[in-house]
Amino acid sequence: MELSLFLSMLGFLWVAAITPGPNNMLLTASGANFGFLRSLMLLIGIMIGMQVMLLMVAFGVGGLILLYPSLHLFLKIAGSVYLLWLAWKIGTAEYEKLETNNAPAAPMPFWQGGLLQLINPKAWLMALGAVASFSLAGEAYRSSVIAISIGMALVNVVSGVIWLGFGTLIGRILRSRRAWTIFNVFMGGLTAGCVLLIWH
């Protein structure tokens, strides 16, 4: 893949990764509730899920989604239900003081971050768009998919760290139970609002 095409692909992936969506709302809420280090496994899970989904798109499943619209509808419904469940979990998270030595309840495990990708229509569209727009034909196809995979990993780790850091900073500001509750309800509402974007 030529450098100019790779940089163009990075631009596309960066816009898709940094804009608000289910992943970024989840990372922000986790950073605020559990701190940066305890949320890193969630970020790793999201990145693994994105890589698995990209390979599925590149090597067949993406074609099935385009061929069978009912599969896309199922994906949207499953994604919506899962996001609403996540929104409820975020909005009802119990108040915990991050500065104490007692660790708060366990953060979301990495496998849930990975699972979200498999039913996240925004992530599927990101992978479909990247493969459709930036993969090369013929013998160069596999190497171009590897380049897309590397580009996706780069933008996901940078944008994920930004949103996670943003949430961690907010978590340090949340000193009172009331502020904590308002933030979690707000983040839960934003996560639930992502469902509207799925059906737009």
C-alpha positions as CSV (number, residue, x, y, z in Angstrom):
1,M,0.0,0.0,0.0
2,E,1.4,3.4,-1.0
3,L,2.1,5.9,1.7
4,S,-0.5,8.4,0.4
5,L,-3.2,5.7,0.4
6,F,-2.2,4.6,3.9
7,L,-2.3,8.2,5.2
8,S,-5.7,8.7,3.6
9,M,-6.9,5.5,5.2
10,L,-5.6,6.7,8.6
11,G,-7.6,9.9,8.2
12,F,-10.8,8.0,7.5
13,L,-10.2,5.6,10.5
14,W,-9.2,8.5,12.8
15,V,-12.5,10.3,12.2
16,A,-14.5,7.1,12.7
17,A,-12.5,6.3,15.9
18,I,-12.4,9.6,17.7
19,T,-16.0,10.7,17.2
20,P,-18.5,10.0,20.0
21,G,-19.9,6.5,19.9
22,P,-20.6,3.4,22.1
23,N,-16.9,2.6,22.5
24,N,-15.9,6.2,23.5
25,M,-18.9,6.7,25.9
26,L,-18.0,3.3,27.5
27,L,-14.3,4.2,27.9
28,T,-15.1,7.7,29.3
29,A,-17.6,6.2,31.9
30,S,-15.1,3.4,32.8
31,G,-12.3,5.9,33.3
32,A,-14.4,8.1,35.5
33,N,-15.6,5.2,37.6
34,F,-12.6,3.0,37.9
35,G,-9.6,5.1,36.8
36,F,-7.2,4.8,33.9
37,L,-5.2,1.7,34.7
38,R,-8.2,-0.4,35.8
39,S,-9.9,0.4,32.5
40,L,-7.1,-0.6,30.2
41,M,-8.4,-4.1,29.9
42,L,-11.6,-2.7,28.5
43,L,-9.7,-0.8,25.9
44,I,-7.7,-3.9,25.0
45,G,-11.0,-5.8,24.6
46,I,-12.4,-3.2,22.3
47,M,-9.3,-3.2,20.2
48,I,-9.3,-7.0,19.9
49,G,-13.0,-7.0,19.0
50,M,-12.3,-4.4,16.3
51,Q,-9.5,-6.5,14.8
52,V,-11.7,-9.7,14.8
53,M,-14.5,-7.8,13.2
54,L,-12.2,-6.3,10.6
55,L,-10.9,-9.8,9.6
56,M,-14.5,-11.1,9.5
57,V,-15.4,-8.3,7.1
58,A,-12.3,-8.7,5.0
59,F,-12.7,-12.4,4.6
60,G,-16.4,-12.9,4.1
61,V,-18.9,-11.9,6.7
62,G,-19.1,-8.3,5.4
63,G,-20.3,-9.7,2.1
64,L,-23.1,-11.6,3.8
65,I,-24.3,-8.4,5.6
66,L,-24.4,-6.6,2.3
67,L,-26.2,-9.6,0.6
68,Y,-28.8,-10.2,3.3
69,P,-30.3,-6.9,4.7
70,S,-32.1,-9.0,7.4
71,L,-28.8,-9.8,8.9
72,H,-28.0,-6.1,9.1
73,L,-31.4,-5.5,10.8
74,F,-30.6,-8.2,13.3
75,L,-27.3,-6.6,14.0
76,K,-29.0,-3.2,14.6
77,I,-31.5,-4.7,17.0
78,A,-28.9,-6.7,18.9
79,G,-26.6,-3.7,19.1
80,S,-29.5,-1.5,20.3
81,V,-30.5,-3.9,23.1
82,Y,-26.8,-4.3,24.2
83,L,-26.2,-0.5,24.3
84,L,-29.4,0.0,26.3
85,W,-28.2,-2.6,28.8
86,L,-24.8,-0.9,29.0
87,A,-26.5,2.5,29.4
88,W,-28.5,1.1,32.4
89,K,-25.3,-0.3,34.0
90,I,-23.5,3.0,33.6
91,G,-26.4,5.1,34.8
92,T,-27.0,3.0,37.9
93,A,-23.3,2.5,38.9
94,E,-22.8,2.9,42.6
95,Y,-20.9,5.8,44.1
96,E,-17.2,5.0,44.9
97,K,-14.4,7.2,46.0
98,L,-11.5,6.8,43.6
99,E,-8.9,8.2,46.0
100,T,-9.4,5.5,48.7
101,N,-7.3,2.5,49.0
102,N,-10.3,0.2,48.7
103,A,-10.8,-0.7,45.1
104,P,-14.2,0.0,43.6
105,A,-16.3,-2.8,42.1
106,A,-14.6,-4.5,39.2
107,P,-14.6,-2.6,35.9
108,M,-16.2,-4.1,32.8
109,P,-14.1,-7.1,31.7
110,F,-12.3,-6.9,28.4
111,W,-14.5,-9.6,26.7
112,Q,-17.5,-7.3,27.0
113,G,-15.6,-4.6,25.2
114,G,-14.8,-7.1,22.5
115,L,-18.4,-8.3,22.3
116,L,-19.7,-4.8,21.9
117,Q,-17.8,-4.6,18.6
118,L,-19.5,-7.6,17.1
119,I,-22.9,-6.0,17.5
120,N,-21.9,-2.4,17.1
121,P,-23.2,-1.1,13.7
122,K,-20.8,1.9,13.8
123,A,-17.8,-0.4,14.1
124,W,-19.1,-2.7,11.3
125,L,-19.6,0.4,9.0
126,M,-16.1,1.5,9.9
127,A,-14.6,-1.9,9.0
128,L,-16.8,-2.2,5.8
129,G,-15.8,1.3,4.7
130,A,-12.1,0.7,5.3
131,V,-12.0,-2.6,3.5
132,A,-14.2,-1.4,0.6
133,S,-12.4,1.9,0.1
134,F,-8.7,1.0,0.9
135,S,-8.1,-2.6,0.2
136,L,-6.2,-3.5,-3.0
137,A,-7.3,-6.1,-5.6
138,G,-5.5,-9.3,-6.5
139,E,-2.3,-10.4,-4.7
140,A,-2.0,-7.1,-2.8
141,Y,-5.3,-7.8,-1.0
142,R,-3.9,-9.6,2.0
143,S,-1.1,-7.0,2.5
144,S,-3.6,-4.2,2.2
145,V,-5.8,-5.8,4.8
146,I,-2.8,-6.1,7.1
147,A,-2.1,-2.3,6.5
148,I,-5.8,-1.5,7.4
149,S,-5.5,-3.7,10.5
150,I,-2.4,-1.8,11.6
151,G,-4.0,1.6,10.9
152,M,-7.1,0.6,12.8
153,A,-5.1,-0.5,15.8
154,L,-3.1,2.8,15.8
155,V,-6.2,5.0,15.7
156,N,-8.1,2.9,18.2
157,V,-5.3,3.0,20.8
158,V,-4.8,6.7,20.5
159,S,-8.5,7.7,20.5
160,G,-9.2,5.1,23.3
161,V,-6.5,6.6,25.5
162,I,-7.8,10.1,24.9
163,W,-11.4,9.2,25.9
164,L,-10.2,7.0,28.8
165,G,-8.0,9.9,30.0
166,F,-10.9,12.3,29.7
167,G,-13.0,10.0,31.8
168,T,-10.3,9.6,34.4
169,L,-9.9,13.4,34.7
170,I,-13.6,13.7,35.1
171,G,-13.5,11.0,37.8
172,R,-11.1,13.1,39.9
173,I,-13.5,16.0,39.7
174,L,-16.4,13.9,40.9
175,R,-16.0,14.3,44.7
176,S,-19.6,14.1,45.8
177,R,-22.2,11.4,45.5
178,R,-24.5,13.9,43.7
179,A,-21.9,14.8,41.1
180,W,-21.1,11.1,40.6
181,T,-24.7,10.2,40.1
182,I,-25.3,13.1,37.7
183,F,-22.3,12.1,35.6
184,N,-23.2,8.5,35.4
185,V,-26.8,9.2,34.5
186,F,-25.6,11.7,31.8
187,M,-23.1,9.1,30.4
188,G,-25.8,6.4,30.5
189,G,-28.1,8.8,28.6
190,L,-25.4,9.4,26.0
191,T,-24.8,5.7,25.6
192,A,-28.5,5.1,25.2
193,G,-28.5,8.0,22.7
194,C,-26.1,6.1,20.5
195,V,-29.0,3.8,19.8
196,L,-30.7,6.7,17.9
197,L,-27.6,7.0,15.7
198,I,-27.9,3.3,14.9
199,W,-31.4,3.8,13.5
200,H,-30.7,7.1,11.8
